[in-house]
Amino acid sequence: MGRYRIERINNLIKRELSQIISEHIERSKDNFITVSSVDTKPDLSYATVYISALKDEDEIIENLNKRSPFLRALLAKRIRLRKIPQLKFEKDITKAIYSIQV
């Protein structure tokens, strides 16, 4: 599968998951959850979704991983792909790297 196609799929998943999370995941009003990036395997079997949040980041990522099948089902209703990848949520470490360098 071409690199350009995977990049388009990553951007599509990122955009749709951002909307799904804002609509369906409960969070405190003063917290903000961001889908930083998505890294999909070329065979579309798995997608690693990098998340950052202002507060309780570990708890949010744990909750998202527990609700991964539900989020995958919602994603399948929004996008047209032959195969919807399994979702794995991880902490975005680029935020930590930037804070150390500054």
C-alpha atoms as a printed R data frame, in Angstrom:
    type eleno elety resid chain resno       x      y      z
1   ATOM     1    CA   MET     A     1   0.000  0.000  0.000
2   ATOM     2    CA   GLY     A     2   1.369  3.409 -0.902
3   ATOM     3    CA   ARG     A     3   2.761  5.776  1.690
4   ATOM     4    CA   TYR     A     4   0.489  8.588  0.505
5   ATOM     5    CA   ARG     A     5  -2.600  6.421  1.022
6   ATOM     6    CA   ILE     A     6  -1.556  5.506  4.571
7   ATOM     7    CA   GLU     A     7  -1.023  9.199  5.373
8   ATOM     8    CA   ARG     A     8  -4.523 10.002  4.095
9   ATOM     9    CA   ILE     A     9  -5.989  7.151  6.163
10  ATOM    10    CA   ASN     A    10  -4.085  8.362  9.254
11  ATOM    11    CA   ASN     A    11  -5.457 11.893  8.800
12  ATOM    12    CA   LEU     A    12  -8.974 10.600  8.225
13  ATOM    13    CA   ILE     A    13  -8.890  8.428 11.359
14  ATOM    14    CA   LYS     A    14  -7.414 11.301 13.372
15  ATOM    15    CA   ARG     A    15 -10.139 13.734 12.285
16  ATOM    16    CA   GLU     A    16 -13.017 11.317 12.857
17  ATOM    17    CA   LEU     A    17 -11.722 10.020 16.201
18  ATOM    18    CA   SER     A    18 -11.314 13.585 17.439
19  ATOM    19    CA   GLN     A    19 -14.993 14.203 16.761
20  ATOM    20    CA   ILE     A    20 -16.070 10.839 18.195
21  ATOM    21    CA   ILE     A    21 -14.106 11.395 21.412
22  ATOM    22    CA   SER     A    22 -15.488 14.901 21.875
23  ATOM    23    CA   GLU     A    23 -19.050 13.619 21.371
24  ATOM    24    CA   HIS     A    24 -18.993 10.270 23.209
25  ATOM    25    CA   ILE     A    25 -16.304 10.317 25.912
26  ATOM    26    CA   GLU     A    26 -17.177 11.889 29.239
27  ATOM    27    CA   ARG     A    27 -14.590 14.253 30.682
28  ATOM    28    CA   SER     A    28 -14.481 17.144 33.077
29  ATOM    29    CA   LYS     A    29 -15.339 20.526 31.598
30  ATOM    30    CA   ASP     A    30 -11.887 21.951 32.287
31  ATOM    31    CA   ASN     A    31 -10.033 19.087 30.589
32  ATOM    32    CA   PHE     A    32  -9.098 19.043 26.930
33  ATOM    33    CA   ILE     A    33  -8.307 15.852 24.983
34  ATOM    34    CA   THR     A    34  -6.329 16.029 21.741
35  ATOM    35    CA   VAL     A    35  -5.673 13.328 19.170
36  ATOM    36    CA   SER     A    36  -2.089 14.234 18.268
37  ATOM    37    CA   SER     A    37  -1.429 11.687 15.555
38  ATOM    38    CA   VAL     A    38  -2.335  8.257 14.248
39  ATOM    39    CA   ASP     A    39   0.063  5.585 13.026
40  ATOM    40    CA   THR     A    40  -1.653  2.843 11.022
41  ATOM    41    CA   LYS     A    41   0.025 -0.399  9.983
42  ATOM    42    CA   PRO     A    42   0.220 -0.839  6.171
43  ATOM    43    CA   ASP     A    43  -2.156 -3.839  6.295
44  ATOM    44    CA   LEU     A    44  -4.707 -1.787  8.325
45  ATOM    45    CA   SER     A    45  -4.726 -4.340 11.162
46  ATOM    46    CA   TYR     A    46  -3.778 -1.897 13.932
47  ATOM    47    CA   ALA     A    47  -3.713  1.842 14.460
48  ATOM    48    CA   THR     A    48  -1.864  3.480 17.320
49  ATOM    49    CA   VAL     A    49  -3.595  6.696 18.345
50  ATOM    50    CA   TYR     A    50  -1.488  9.220 20.262
51  ATOM    51    CA   ILE     A    51  -3.432 11.249 22.821
52  ATOM    52    CA   SER     A    52  -2.576 14.254 24.949
53  ATOM    53    CA   ALA     A    53  -4.714 15.796 27.677
54  ATOM    54    CA   LEU     A    54  -4.406 18.626 30.147
55  ATOM    55    CA   LYS     A    55  -5.312 16.520 33.197
56  ATOM    56    CA   ASP     A    56  -5.524 12.841 34.145
57  ATOM    57    CA   GLU     A    57  -3.840 11.705 30.922
58  ATOM    58    CA   ASP     A    58  -3.132  8.145 32.114
59  ATOM    59    CA   GLU     A    59  -6.707  7.664 33.308
60  ATOM    60    CA   ILE     A    60  -8.112  8.964 30.021
61  ATOM    61    CA   ILE     A    61  -5.882  6.683 27.950
62  ATOM    62    CA   GLU     A    62  -6.879  3.698 30.086
63  ATOM    63    CA   ASN     A    63 -10.564  4.578 29.588
64  ATOM    64    CA   LEU     A    64 -10.099  4.970 25.823
65  ATOM    65    CA   ASN     A    65  -8.350  1.582 25.564
66  ATOM    66    CA   LYS     A    66 -11.222 -0.052 27.488
67  ATOM    67    CA   ARG     A    67 -13.746  1.558 25.123
68  ATOM    68    CA   SER     A    68 -11.691  0.812 22.015
69  ATOM    69    CA   PRO     A    69 -14.199 -1.683 20.485
70  ATOM    70    CA   PHE     A    70 -17.008  0.858 20.897
71  ATOM    71    CA   LEU     A    71 -14.912  3.641 19.345
72  ATOM    72    CA   ARG     A    72 -13.911  1.323 16.493
73  ATOM    73    CA   ALA     A    73 -17.578  0.563 15.781
74  ATOM    74    CA   LEU     A    74 -18.409  4.278 15.687
75  ATOM    75    CA   LEU     A    75 -15.423  4.873 13.421
76  ATOM    76    CA   ALA     A    76 -16.629  2.138 11.053
77  ATOM    77    CA   LYS     A    77 -19.958  3.954 10.677
78  ATOM    78    CA   ARG     A    78 -18.201  7.201  9.707
79  ATOM    79    CA   ILE     A    79 -15.505  6.092  7.273
80  ATOM    80    CA   ARG     A    80 -15.462  3.770  4.291
81  ATOM    81    CA   LEU     A    81 -12.572  1.354  4.469
82  ATOM    82    CA   ARG     A    82 -12.523 -2.319  3.646
83  ATOM    83    CA   LYS     A    83 -10.920 -3.023  7.009
84  ATOM    84    CA   ILE     A    84 -11.194 -0.849 10.126
85  ATOM    85    CA   PRO     A    85  -8.025 -1.180 12.233
86  ATOM    86    CA   GLN     A    86  -8.041 -2.152 15.885
87  ATOM    87    CA   LEU     A    87  -7.324  0.924 17.978
88  ATOM    88    CA   LYS     A    88  -4.628  1.239 20.619
89  ATOM    89    CA   PHE     A    89  -4.353  4.520 22.514
90  ATOM    90    CA   GLU     A    90  -1.008  5.745 23.853
91  ATOM    91    CA   LYS     A    91   0.340  8.863 25.500
92  ATOM    92    CA   ASP     A    92   1.829 11.406 23.116
93  ATOM    93    CA   ILE     A    93   5.450 11.696 24.208
94  ATOM    94    CA   THR     A    94   6.322 14.637 21.946
95  ATOM    95    CA   LYS     A    95   4.741 16.984 24.515
96  ATOM    96    CA   ALA     A    96   7.168 15.683 27.150
97  ATOM    97    CA   ILE     A    97  10.136 16.034 24.807
98  ATOM    98    CA   TYR     A    98   9.292 19.650 23.992
99  ATOM    99    CA   SER     A    99   8.858 20.558 27.657
100 ATOM   100    CA   ILE     A   100  12.293 19.122 28.487
101 ATOM   101    CA   GLN     A   101  14.053 20.978 25.658
102 ATOM   102    CA   VAL     A   102  12.557 24.368 26.439
